[in-house]
Amino acid sequence: MSELLKRKIHETEDNGSSKKKYSLVTEKTSVVVGSRKSQLAVIQTKSIVAALCQKEKDVECIIETMDTLGDKILHIALPKIGEKSLFTKDLELALSEKRVDFLVHSLKDLPTTLPQGMAISTIYKRDDPRDCIIFHPKHNGKKLADLPENSIIGTSSLRRVAQLKRKYNKLTFQSVRGNLNTRLQKLEEESLYDAIVLAKAGVDRMGWTEKIGQILSEDECLYAIGQGAITVEVRNDDKYTISILAQLTDMETLLACVAERCFMRTLNGGCSTPIACHSQFSGNNYSLRGIVLNADGSRFLDSTVSTTLQVNILTDQNEPPSYTVSKSGVVINSLYINEFIKAEKCGEELAYCLKKLGADDVLKEVRSKLPNISNIHVPISKKVKSMLIEDLRVNLTYDKNNSNNKDATKILRLFGIR
C-alpha cells in the first residue's frame, strides 16, 4: 500500500552546476483506487487513473468497486443526513482501514464537511456544470416549453424541481432513483416519464451527448454545488498519495468549488435543500451567484458576490511543490493559500448576503416539509453505523436548532441505531 511508497530526490548535472531534480520513485508502484460500481463512477475513476498514470509512469492503479448503502436504497428519496453521507461512507470506511489508497467521487456527492482524517487531494478540471434534459423518444425535437400540460418530468433533486416549477408550472415532477442507466431505461423503455433532468457532465461522460434535447440556461436552472467536477479523497496523513494526486488539480476549478462549498456549508445546506450556484471567471475576476428557494420555488432569494482570484502563480520548476491541508480538508498548493482564503471568504459573504434576505427561514420551511420515511430494511455494518452516528453528532453540535435533526435521528433508528 501507499505507506510503502517512498519519495526520493535525484541530483543531476545541469550546465556544469549541481541542481536538484525532484521526481517520485517508488519501491512499490501499485495503488488501490476505490469507486462505486456504477458505470459512470467507473468512467470517472478511470479518467483520474489515466491522468495520474500520464504524470507518474511508474504508478499502477488497481480499481476496486463497491456498493454503497445509498446505492441499495432506491425506493425512497433520502433526506438530508442520508443521501450524501450514505453514498460515501462505505468507501470512506475502506479508505480509513487502508484497504484502498484513494477514492474518486463526483464532487457534488461529497459532503462539505469531511470525516476526521480525510482530505480532498484533487479537484480535476471541471466539465460542463449545467443540467440538461433527455426527452422520451415521442417528444424528440421538443423543449420543456413544448410539452403538454401535466407531462411527467423525472428528477429527485429539490433544487431542480424548485427552479423548474418557476418556469414550467404546468409540468409534473416525480422522483426518479437509480444510476444513469436505470434512469434512462425508466424513460425510454418503461415510458414512466416524458423527460428526465440530468447533469450534463455525467451524460457527456457516458457518451450520451446526442440524447440531450435541451441544455438548461442560467435563467432556467442554476447547478448544484461542485457539479461537473471530479474529486479525489485521501487520508490526510498519506503524504505520498497526496503528492502524486495534488498535481492533477485544476486551480481555477478548485478555487471556484472551494467558494461554492463554503457557501453551502455556511448555509448548513445539503441534498434536501434547494441551493444552487453559478461560478464564472473572467481572467482573474471571479463572481459567484447563489440562490435559495423553497420547495415550490415561490420564495426565491438571489445574490452575487465578486472577488479577484489569481489562478496562475509562477512556480520554481526545480523545487517540489509544498501542500497544505486546510481546515475544510482541501489540499492546497502553499503558493495559493491567500487565494484559497479569498475564495472561502467569497462563499461565506454570499451566504451571509442570502441570510440577510431570509435564507434561514426559507431553508427551515423546506426542512419542515420533508417527507416521512418508511422502514428501509437495508443491512448496514457496525463500522458504517458508527460513522453515521458520528455524522449525526456533528450535525447536532453544528446546529442544535436544526429541525431536520429529528429526521436524521429517525433515519438512524430505522437502521437499528439508537
Sine and cosine of phi, psi and omega as CSV:
sin_phi,cos_phi,sin_psi,cos_psi,sin_omega,cos_omega
0.00,0.00,-0.04,-1.00,-0.19,-0.98
-0.91,0.41,-0.41,0.91,-0.01,-1.00
-0.92,0.39,-0.27,0.96,0.04,-1.00
-1.00,0.02,-0.13,0.99,-0.01,-1.00
-1.00,0.09,0.73,-0.68,-0.09,-1.00
-0.85,-0.52,0.55,-0.83,0.03,-1.00
-0.99,-0.16,0.75,-0.66,-0.02,-1.00
-0.78,-0.63,0.40,-0.92,-0.01,-1.00
-0.91,-0.41,0.77,-0.64,0.06,-1.00
-0.96,-0.30,0.62,-0.79,0.09,-1.00
-0.97,-0.23,0.74,-0.67,0.03,-1.00
-0.80,-0.60,0.37,-0.93,0.03,-1.00
-1.00,0.02,0.73,-0.68,0.01,-1.00
-0.72,-0.70,0.95,-0.31,-0.02,-1.00
0.82,0.57,0.64,0.77,0.08,-1.00
0.99,0.12,-0.14,0.99,0.00,-1.00
-0.93,-0.36,0.51,-0.86,-0.03,-1.00
-1.00,0.08,0.86,-0.52,0.05,-1.00
-0.79,-0.61,0.50,-0.86,0.02,-1.00
-1.00,0.00,0.80,-0.60,0.09,-1.00
-0.93,-0.36,0.84,-0.54,-0.12,-0.99
-1.00,-0.09,0.74,-0.67,0.07,-1.00
-0.55,-0.84,0.24,-0.97,0.01,-1.00
-0.97,-0.23,0.90,-0.44,0.03,-1.00
-0.88,-0.47,0.69,-0.72,-0.13,-0.99
-0.85,-0.53,0.52,-0.85,0.16,-0.99
-1.00,0.06,-0.43,0.90,0.06,-1.00
-0.66,-0.75,0.85,-0.53,-0.19,-0.98
-0.98,-0.19,0.01,1.00,-0.03,-1.00
-1.00,0.00,0.77,-0.64,0.13,-0.99
-0.82,-0.57,0.56,-0.83,-0.05,-1.00
-0.97,-0.24,0.77,-0.64,-0.08,-1.00
-0.93,-0.36,0.79,-0.61,0.02,-1.00
-1.00,-0.08,0.66,-0.75,-0.02,-1.00
-0.50,-0.86,0.47,-0.88,0.22,-0.98
-0.91,0.42,0.28,-0.96,-0.12,-0.99
-0.99,0.10,-0.25,0.97,-0.10,-0.99
-0.88,0.48,0.44,-0.90,-0.01,-1.00
-0.85,0.53,-0.69,0.73,0.00,-1.00
-0.89,0.45,-0.68,0.73,0.00,-1.00
-0.87,0.49,-0.66,0.75,0.00,-1.00
-0.93,0.38,-0.64,0.77,0.05,-1.00
-0.86,0.51,-0.71,0.70,-0.01,-1.00
-0.91,0.42,-0.66,0.75,0.01,-1.00
-0.90,0.45,-0.68,0.73,0.01,-1.00
-0.90,0.44,-0.53,0.85,0.02,-1.00
-0.92,0.38,-0.62,0.79,0.06,-1.00
-0.93,0.36,-0.68,0.73,0.02,-1.00
-0.86,0.51,-0.69,0.72,0.00,-1.00
-0.89,0.45,-0.67,0.74,0.01,-1.00
-0.91,0.42,-0.64,0.77,0.01,-1.00
-0.91,0.41,-0.72,0.70,-0.02,-1.00
-0.92,0.38,-0.43,0.90,0.09,-1.00
-0.93,0.38,-0.59,0.81,0.01,-1.00
-0.99,0.15,-0.66,0.75,-0.09,-1.00
-0.87,-0.49,1.00,-0.03,-0.13,-0.99
-0.89,0.47,-0.47,0.88,-0.09,-1.00
-1.00,0.03,-0.02,1.00,-0.02,-1.00
-1.00,-0.05,0.78,-0.62,0.08,-1.00
-0.94,-0.35,0.79,-0.62,-0.04,-1.00
-0.96,-0.29,0.73,-0.68,0.07,-1.00
-0.93,-0.37,0.87,-0.49,-0.05,-1.00
-1.00,-0.01,0.80,-0.60,0.05,-1.00
-0.88,-0.47,0.90,-0.44,-0.04,-1.00
-0.99,-0.13,0.47,-0.88,0.01,-1.00
-0.44,-0.90,0.47,-0.88,0.11,-0.99
-0.98,0.18,0.61,-0.79,0.13,-0.99
-0.97,-0.25,0.27,-0.96,-0.01,-1.00
-0.86,0.51,-0.61,0.79,0.01,-1.00
-0.89,0.46,-0.51,0.86,0.03,-1.00
-0.94,0.35,-0.38,0.92,-0.06,-1.00
-1.00,0.01,-0.34,0.94,-0.05,-1.00
-0.98,-0.18,1.00,-0.07,-0.11,-0.99
-0.92,-0.39,-0.07,1.00,-0.12,-0.99
-0.99,-0.15,-0.01,1.00,0.04,-1.00
-0.67,-0.74,0.40,-0.92,0.15,-0.99
-1.00,0.06,0.82,-0.57,-0.12,-0.99
-1.00,0.08,0.72,-0.69,0.05,-1.00
-0.98,0.21,-0.19,-0.98,-0.29,-0.96
-0.80,0.60,-0.81,0.59,-0.11,-0.99
-0.95,0.30,-0.37,0.93,-0.11,-0.99
-0.98,0.20,-0.85,0.52,-0.31,-0.95
-0.86,0.52,-0.85,0.53,-0.12,-0.99
-0.94,0.33,-0.69,0.73,0.00,-1.00
-0.90,0.43,-0.64,0.77,-0.09,-1.00
-0.96,0.29,-0.31,0.95,0.07,-1.00
-1.00,0.07,-0.12,0.99,-0.05,-1.00
-0.84,-0.54,-0.35,0.94,-0.18,-0.98
-0.89,0.46,-0.68,0.73,-0.01,-1.00
-0.89,0.45,-0.63,0.78,0.04,-1.00
-0.91,0.41,-0.69,0.72,-0.02,-1.00
-0.92,0.39,-0.50,0.87,0.09,-1.00
-0.90,0.44,-0.70,0.72,0.04,-1.00
-0.88,0.47,-0.60,0.80,0.02,-1.00
-0.93,0.37,-0.70,0.71,-0.03,-1.00
-0.91,0.41,-0.51,0.86,0.02,-1.00
-1.00,0.06,0.06,1.00,0.03,-1.00
0.89,0.45,0.47,0.88,0.14,-0.99
-0.99,0.17,-0.38,0.92,0.13,-0.99
-0.74,-0.67,0.35,-0.94,-0.03,-1.00
-0.99,-0.11,-0.49,0.87,0.10,-0.99
-0.38,-0.93,0.29,-0.96,-0.03,-1.00
-0.86,-0.51,0.56,-0.83,0.08,-1.00
-0.92,-0.38,0.78,-0.63,-0.03,-1.00
-0.75,-0.66,0.36,-0.93,0.40,-0.92
-0.96,0.29,0.78,-0.63,-0.10,-1.00
-0.86,0.51,-0.57,0.82,-0.03,-1.00
-0.91,0.41,-0.30,0.95,0.03,-1.00
-1.00,0.00,-0.13,0.99,-0.08,-1.00
-1.00,-0.08,0.84,-0.55,-0.01,-1.00
-0.82,0.57,0.49,-0.87,-0.03,-1.00
-0.96,0.29,-0.29,0.96,0.13,-0.99
-0.93,-0.38,0.88,-0.47,-0.07,-1.00
-1.00,0.05,0.41,-0.91,0.09,-1.00
-0.89,0.45,0.42,-0.91,0.03,-1.00
-0.86,0.52,0.71,-0.70,0.03,-1.00
1.00,0.00,-0.04,1.00,-0.01,-1.00
-0.95,-0.32,0.41,-0.91,0.02,-1.00
-0.51,-0.86,0.39,-0.92,0.14,-0.99
-1.00,-0.07,0.92,-0.39,-0.04,-1.00
-1.00,0.00,-0.43,0.90,-0.14,-0.99
-0.60,-0.80,0.71,-0.71,0.28,-0.96
-0.83,-0.56,0.95,-0.32,-0.13,-0.99
-0.97,0.24,0.34,-0.94,-0.05,-1.00
-0.81,0.58,0.77,-0.63,-0.12,-0.99
-0.95,0.32,0.69,-0.72,0.19,-0.98
-1.00,0.01,0.00,-1.00,-0.05,-1.00
-0.80,0.61,0.89,-0.45,-0.08,-1.00
-1.00,0.09,-0.05,1.00,-0.12,-0.99
-0.96,0.28,0.30,-0.95,0.13,-0.99
-1.00,0.00,0.38,-0.92,0.01,-1.00
-0.63,-0.78,0.20,-0.98,-0.01,-1.00
-0.88,-0.48,0.75,-0.66,0.21,-0.98
-0.94,-0.35,0.83,-0.56,-0.07,-1.00
-0.99,-0.10,0.44,-0.90,0.18,-0.98
-0.87,0.50,0.58,-0.82,-0.03,-1.00
-0.78,0.62,-0.50,0.87,-0.01,-1.00
-0.93,0.38,-0.25,0.97,0.00,-1.00
-0.95,-0.32,0.32,0.95,-0.01,-1.00
-0.81,0.59,0.71,-0.71,0.01,-1.00
1.00,0.00,-0.13,0.99,-0.01,-1.00
-1.00,-0.07,0.28,-0.96,0.17,-0.98
-0.91,-0.42,0.12,-0.99,0.01,-1.00
-0.83,0.56,-0.62,0.78,-0.03,-1.00
-0.91,0.42,-0.33,0.94,-0.05,-1.00
-1.00,-0.02,-0.18,0.98,-0.08,-1.00
-0.95,0.32,0.52,-0.86,0.04,-1.00
-0.90,0.44,0.36,-0.93,0.04,-1.00
-0.86,0.52,0.62,-0.79,0.01,-1.00
0.93,0.37,0.27,0.96,0.15,-0.99
-0.87,0.50,0.59,-0.81,-0.10,-0.99
-1.00,-0.09,0.84,-0.54,0.01,-1.00
-0.94,-0.33,0.82,-0.58,-0.04,-1.00
-1.00,-0.02,0.87,-0.49,0.14,-0.99
-0.27,-0.96,0.63,-0.78,0.05,-1.00
-0.99,-0.17,0.08,1.00,-0.09,-1.00
-1.00,-0.04,0.88,-0.47,0.09,-1.00
-0.89,0.46,-0.54,0.84,0.03,-1.00
-0.86,0.51,-0.73,0.68,-0.01,-1.00
-0.93,0.36,-0.71,0.71,-0.04,-1.00
-0.87,0.49,-0.73,0.68,-0.05,-1.00
-0.87,0.50,-0.64,0.77,-0.02,-1.00
-0.97,0.26,-0.69,0.72,-0.07,-1.00
-0.94,0.33,-0.48,0.88,0.07,-1.00
-0.89,0.45,-0.49,0.87,0.01,-1.00
-0.93,0.38,-0.53,0.85,-0.06,-1.00
-0.99,-0.15,-0.52,0.85,-0.14,-0.99
-0.74,-0.67,0.91,0.42,-0.10,-1.00
-0.96,0.27,-0.11,0.99,0.05,-1.00
-0.99,0.12,-0.19,0.98,-0.04,-1.00
-1.00,0.01,0.38,-0.92,0.04,-1.00
-0.94,-0.33,0.74,-0.68,-0.06,-1.00
-0.93,-0.36,0.77,-0.63,0.00,-1.00
-0.76,-0.65,0.52,-0.85,-0.02,-1.00
-0.91,0.41,0.61,-0.80,0.14,-0.99
-0.69,-0.72,0.86,-0.51,-0.04,-1.00
-0.95,-0.32,0.22,-0.98,0.04,-1.00
0.94,-0.34,0.18,-0.98,0.04,-1.00
-0.95,0.30,0.04,-1.00,-0.10,-1.00
-0.89,0.47,-0.62,0.79,0.02,-1.00
-0.88,0.47,-0.68,0.73,0.00,-1.00
-0.90,0.43,-0.68,0.74,-0.01,-1.00
-0.91,0.42,-0.66,0.75,0.01,-1.00
-0.91,0.42,-0.62,0.78,0.04,-1.00
-0.89,0.46,-0.68,0.74,0.02,-1.00
-0.89,0.45,-0.50,0.86,0.01,-1.00
-0.98,0.19,-0.83,0.56,-0.21,-0.98
-1.00,0.08,-0.58,0.81,-0.09,-1.00
-0.99,-0.14,-0.67,0.75,-0.04,-1.00
-1.00,-0.01,-0.21,0.98,0.06,-1.00
0.81,0.59,0.64,0.77,0.01,-1.00
-0.99,0.15,-0.27,0.96,-0.08,-1.00
-0.68,-0.74,0.39,-0.92,0.13,-0.99
-1.00,0.06,-0.41,0.91,0.04,-1.00
-0.26,-0.97,0.35,-0.94,0.11,-0.99
-0.77,-0.64,0.47,-0.88,0.01,-1.00
-0.96,-0.27,0.77,-0.64,-0.03,-1.00
-0.67,-0.74,0.31,-0.95,0.12,-0.99
-0.96,0.26,0.79,-0.61,-0.06,-1.00
-0.87,0.49,-0.59,0.80,-0.02,-1.00
-0.85,0.52,-0.69,0.73,0.01,-1.00
-0.92,0.40,-0.66,0.75,0.03,-1.00
-0.88,0.47,-0.70,0.72,0.02,-1.00
-0.89,0.46,-0.68,0.73,-0.02,-1.00
-0.91,0.42,-0.49,0.87,0.04,-1.00
-0.98,0.20,-0.15,0.99,-0.03,-1.00
0.99,0.15,0.40,0.92,-0.06,-1.00
-0.96,-0.28,0.34,0.94,-0.11,-0.99
-0.81,0.59,-0.59,0.80,-0.05,-1.00
-0.93,0.37,-0.26,0.97,0.02,-1.00
-0.99,0.15,-0.25,0.97,-0.06,-1.00
-0.93,0.36,0.82,-0.57,0.01,-1.00
-0.98,-0.17,-0.32,0.95,-0.02,-1.00
-0.33,-0.95,0.72,-0.69,0.13,-0.99
-0.97,-0.23,0.81,-0.59,-0.09,-1.00
-0.97,0.23,0.76,-0.65,-0.03,-1.00
-0.99,0.17,0.16,-0.99,0.04,-1.00
-0.87,0.49,-0.54,0.84,0.01,-1.00
-0.95,0.32,-0.40,0.92,-0.04,-1.00
-1.00,-0.04,-0.70,0.72,-0.12,-0.99
-0.32,-0.95,0.93,-0.37,0.13,-0.99
-0.97,0.24,0.41,-0.91,-0.14,-0.99
-1.00,-0.03,0.13,-0.99,-0.02,-1.00
-0.97,0.23,0.36,-0.93,0.07,-1.00
-0.85,0.53,0.82,-0.57,0.05,-1.00
0.97,0.23,0.05,1.00,-0.08,-1.00
-0.88,0.47,0.65,-0.76,0.02,-1.00
1.00,-0.03,-0.18,0.98,-0.03,-1.00
-0.96,-0.27,0.62,-0.78,0.11,-0.99
-0.98,-0.21,0.65,-0.76,-0.05,-1.00
-0.76,-0.65,0.31,-0.95,0.01,-1.00
-0.84,-0.54,0.76,-0.65,0.03,-1.00
-0.95,-0.31,0.70,-0.71,-0.05,-1.00
-0.72,-0.70,0.14,-0.99,0.21,-0.98
-0.97,0.22,0.70,-0.71,-0.13,-0.99
-0.95,0.30,-0.14,0.99,0.05,-1.00
-0.97,-0.24,0.09,1.00,-0.01,-1.00
-1.00,-0.02,0.99,0.13,-0.14,-0.99
-0.89,0.45,-0.60,0.80,-0.01,-1.00
-0.90,0.45,-0.79,0.61,-0.04,-1.00
-0.88,0.47,-0.64,0.77,0.07,-1.00
-0.86,0.51,-0.70,0.72,-0.09,-1.00
-0.92,0.40,-0.58,0.81,-0.02,-1.00
-0.99,0.14,-0.44,0.90,-0.04,-1.00
-1.00,0.00,-0.52,0.85,-0.06,-1.00
-0.88,0.48,-0.45,0.89,-0.01,-1.00
-0.94,0.34,-0.20,0.98,0.04,-1.00
-1.00,0.08,-0.17,0.99,-0.07,-1.00
-0.92,0.40,0.68,-0.73,0.16,-0.99
-1.00,-0.10,0.89,-0.46,-0.18,-0.98
-0.91,0.42,-0.62,0.79,0.03,-1.00
-0.88,0.47,-0.70,0.72,0.04,-1.00
-0.90,0.44,-0.69,0.72,-0.02,-1.00
-0.86,0.51,-0.76,0.65,-0.06,-1.00
-0.90,0.43,-0.64,0.76,0.03,-1.00
-0.90,0.44,-0.70,0.71,-0.04,-1.00
-0.95,0.32,-0.52,0.85,0.10,-0.99
-0.88,0.47,-0.70,0.71,0.03,-1.00
-0.89,0.46,-0.70,0.71,-0.01,-1.00
-0.89,0.46,-0.71,0.71,-0.04,-1.00
-0.93,0.37,-0.57,0.82,0.06,-1.00
-0.93,0.38,-0.61,0.79,0.09,-1.00
-0.85,0.53,-0.76,0.65,0.01,-1.00
-0.90,0.43,-0.71,0.71,-0.05,-1.00
-0.90,0.43,-0.63,0.78,0.00,-1.00
-0.91,0.41,-0.51,0.86,0.06,-1.00
-1.00,0.07,-0.01,1.00,-0.06,-1.00
0.82,0.57,0.68,0.74,-0.04,-1.00
-1.00,0.04,0.20,-0.98,0.01,-1.00
-0.30,-0.96,-0.26,-0.96,-0.11,-0.99
-0.93,0.36,-0.33,0.94,-0.01,-1.00
-0.99,-0.16,0.30,0.95,0.01,-1.00
-0.87,-0.50,0.82,-0.57,0.01,-1.00
-0.95,0.30,0.98,0.19,0.06,-1.00
-0.88,-0.47,0.72,-0.69,-0.03,-1.00
-0.61,-0.79,0.22,-0.97,-0.09,-1.00
-0.50,-0.87,0.16,-0.99,0.13,-0.99
-0.51,-0.86,0.90,-0.44,0.03,-1.00
-0.98,-0.18,0.59,-0.80,0.02,-1.00
-0.51,-0.86,0.77,-0.64,0.12,-0.99
-0.96,-0.27,0.63,-0.77,0.21,-0.98
-0.73,-0.69,1.00,-0.07,-0.18,-0.98
0.92,0.38,-0.81,-0.59,0.05,-1.00
-1.00,-0.10,0.09,1.00,0.05,-1.00
-1.00,0.01,0.80,-0.60,-0.06,-1.00
-0.84,-0.54,0.70,-0.71,0.09,-1.00
-0.80,-0.61,0.61,-0.80,0.02,-1.00
-0.79,-0.61,0.88,-0.47,0.08,-1.00
-0.98,-0.20,0.68,-0.74,0.03,-1.00
-0.70,-0.72,0.54,-0.84,0.04,-1.00
-0.73,-0.68,0.48,-0.88,0.11,-0.99
-0.75,-0.66,0.73,-0.68,-0.03,-1.00
-0.75,-0.66,0.30,-0.95,0.23,-0.97
-1.00,0.02,-0.02,-1.00,-0.20,-0.98
-0.89,0.46,-0.58,0.82,-0.03,-1.00
-0.98,-0.18,0.09,1.00,0.05,-1.00
0.98,0.18,0.06,1.00,-0.03,-1.00
-0.96,0.29,-0.41,0.91,0.12,-0.99
-0.94,-0.34,0.84,-0.55,-0.17,-0.99
-0.67,-0.74,0.90,-0.43,0.02,-1.00
-0.92,-0.39,0.68,-0.73,-0.16,-0.99
-0.60,-0.80,0.73,-0.68,0.05,-1.00
-0.43,-0.90,0.36,-0.93,0.00,-1.00
-0.67,-0.74,0.66,-0.75,0.11,-0.99
-0.79,-0.61,0.40,-0.92,-0.04,-1.00
-0.71,-0.70,0.41,-0.91,0.07,-1.00
-0.39,-0.92,0.02,-1.00,0.13,-0.99
-0.94,-0.34,0.73,-0.69,0.00,-1.00
-0.72,-0.69,0.87,-0.49,0.00,-1.00
-0.99,0.11,0.83,-0.57,-0.10,-0.99
-0.93,-0.36,-0.07,1.00,-0.02,-1.00
-0.73,-0.69,0.96,0.28,0.05,-1.00
-1.00,0.08,0.78,-0.63,-0.03,-1.00
-0.91,0.41,0.67,-0.74,0.00,-1.00
-0.86,-0.52,0.37,-0.93,0.08,-1.00
-1.00,0.09,0.93,-0.38,-0.07,-1.00
-0.91,0.40,-0.29,0.96,-0.01,-1.00
-1.00,0.01,-0.05,1.00,0.00,-1.00
-0.90,-0.44,0.66,-0.75,0.03,-1.00
-0.95,0.32,0.61,-0.79,0.04,-1.00
-0.91,0.42,0.51,-0.86,0.06,-1.00
-0.96,-0.28,0.73,-0.68,-0.06,-1.00
-0.89,-0.46,0.59,-0.81,0.01,-1.00
-0.82,-0.57,0.65,-0.76,0.10,-1.00
-1.00,-0.07,0.89,-0.45,-0.04,-1.00
-0.95,0.30,0.19,-0.98,0.04,-1.00
-0.88,0.48,-0.48,0.88,0.01,-1.00
-1.00,0.08,0.04,1.00,0.10,-0.99
1.00,0.00,0.19,0.98,0.00,-1.00
-0.99,-0.14,0.77,-0.64,0.07,-1.00
-0.98,0.21,0.79,-0.61,-0.06,-1.00
-0.77,-0.64,0.69,-0.72,0.15,-0.99
-0.86,0.51,0.78,-0.63,-0.11,-0.99
-0.84,0.54,-0.44,0.90,0.02,-1.00
-0.92,0.40,-0.35,0.94,-0.10,-1.00
-0.96,-0.28,0.25,0.97,-0.06,-1.00
-0.86,0.51,-0.70,0.72,0.00,-1.00
-0.89,0.46,-0.63,0.78,0.02,-1.00
-0.93,0.37,-0.60,0.80,0.04,-1.00
-0.87,0.49,-0.72,0.69,0.00,-1.00
-0.88,0.47,-0.66,0.75,0.02,-1.00
-0.90,0.43,-0.62,0.78,0.02,-1.00
-0.90,0.43,-0.69,0.73,0.04,-1.00
-0.89,0.46,-0.68,0.74,0.01,-1.00
-0.89,0.46,-0.58,0.81,0.04,-1.00
-0.88,0.47,-0.72,0.70,0.03,-1.00
-0.90,0.44,-0.67,0.74,0.03,-1.00
-0.89,0.46,-0.70,0.71,-0.02,-1.00
-0.87,0.50,-0.67,0.74,0.02,-1.00
-0.89,0.46,-0.68,0.74,0.02,-1.00
-0.88,0.48,-0.69,0.73,-0.02,-1.00
-0.93,0.36,-0.53,0.85,0.09,-1.00
-0.87,0.49,-0.68,0.73,-0.01,-1.00
-0.96,0.28,-0.53,0.85,0.09,-1.00
-0.87,0.49,-0.65,0.76,0.02,-1.00
-0.90,0.44,-0.45,0.89,0.01,-1.00
-1.00,0.07,-0.09,1.00,0.04,-1.00
0.94,-0.33,0.36,0.93,-0.06,-1.00
-0.86,0.50,-0.62,0.78,-0.03,-1.00
-0.88,0.48,-0.65,0.76,0.01,-1.00
-0.92,0.38,-0.64,0.77,0.01,-1.00
-0.89,0.45,-0.71,0.70,-0.02,-1.00
-0.93,0.37,-0.55,0.83,0.07,-1.00
-0.89,0.46,-0.66,0.75,0.04,-1.00
-0.88,0.47,-0.69,0.73,0.00,-1.00
-0.87,0.49,-0.74,0.68,-0.05,-1.00
-0.92,0.40,-0.54,0.84,-0.03,-1.00
-0.94,0.34,-0.31,0.95,-0.06,-1.00
-0.95,-0.30,0.23,0.97,0.05,-1.00
-0.89,0.46,0.62,-0.79,-0.05,-1.00
-0.92,0.40,0.45,-0.89,0.10,-0.99
-0.94,0.35,0.53,-0.85,-0.05,-1.00
-0.96,-0.28,0.78,-0.63,0.07,-1.00
-1.00,0.07,0.15,-0.99,-0.08,-1.00
-0.86,0.51,0.70,-0.71,-0.13,-0.99
-1.00,0.02,-0.64,0.77,0.02,-1.00
0.82,0.57,0.80,0.60,0.05,-1.00
-0.85,-0.53,0.79,-0.61,0.02,-1.00
-0.91,0.41,0.57,-0.82,-0.04,-1.00
-0.56,-0.83,0.70,-0.71,-0.05,-1.00
-0.95,0.31,0.39,-0.92,0.00,-1.00
-0.87,0.48,-0.62,0.78,-0.06,-1.00
-0.94,0.35,-0.63,0.77,0.07,-1.00
-0.91,0.41,-0.61,0.79,0.08,-1.00
-0.84,0.55,-0.72,0.69,-0.05,-1.00
-0.90,0.43,-0.57,0.82,0.03,-1.00
-0.93,0.37,-0.61,0.79,0.04,-1.00
-0.92,0.39,-0.62,0.78,0.05,-1.00
-0.87,0.49,-0.67,0.74,0.02,-1.00
-0.89,0.45,-0.64,0.77,0.08,-1.00
-0.85,0.52,-0.69,0.72,0.00,-1.00
-0.89,0.47,-0.68,0.73,0.00,-1.00
-0.88,0.47,-0.67,0.74,0.04,-1.00
-0.88,0.48,-0.67,0.74,-0.01,-1.00
-0.89,0.46,-0.71,0.71,-0.02,-1.00
-0.91,0.41,-0.61,0.79,0.01,-1.00
-0.94,0.34,-0.61,0.79,-0.09,-1.00
-0.93,0.37,-0.65,0.76,-0.05,-1.00
-0.51,-0.86,1.00,-0.01,-0.08,-1.00
-0.92,0.39,-0.35,0.94,-0.03,-1.00
-1.00,-0.06,0.07,1.00,-0.04,-1.00
-0.93,0.36,0.89,-0.45,-0.04,-1.00
-0.91,0.41,-0.36,0.93,-0.01,-1.00
-0.96,0.29,-0.19,0.98,0.04,-1.00
-0.86,0.51,-0.57,0.82,0.02,-1.00
-0.89,0.46,-0.64,0.77,0.05,-1.00
-0.91,0.42,-0.65,0.76,0.01,-1.00
-0.88,0.48,-0.71,0.71,0.01,-1.00
-0.88,0.48,-0.65,0.76,-0.01,-1.00
-0.90,0.44,-0.66,0.75,0.01,-1.00
-0.88,0.48,-0.73,0.69,-0.01,-1.00
-0.89,0.46,-0.60,0.80,0.03,-1.00
-0.91,0.41,-0.55,0.83,0.04,-1.00
-0.91,0.41,-0.44,0.90,0.07,-1.00
-1.00,0.08,0.07,1.00,-0.03,-1.00
1.00,0.08,0.26,0.97,-0.01,-1.00
-0.99,-0.14,0.82,-0.57,-0.03,-1.00
-0.94,-0.34,0.00,0.00,0.00,0.00
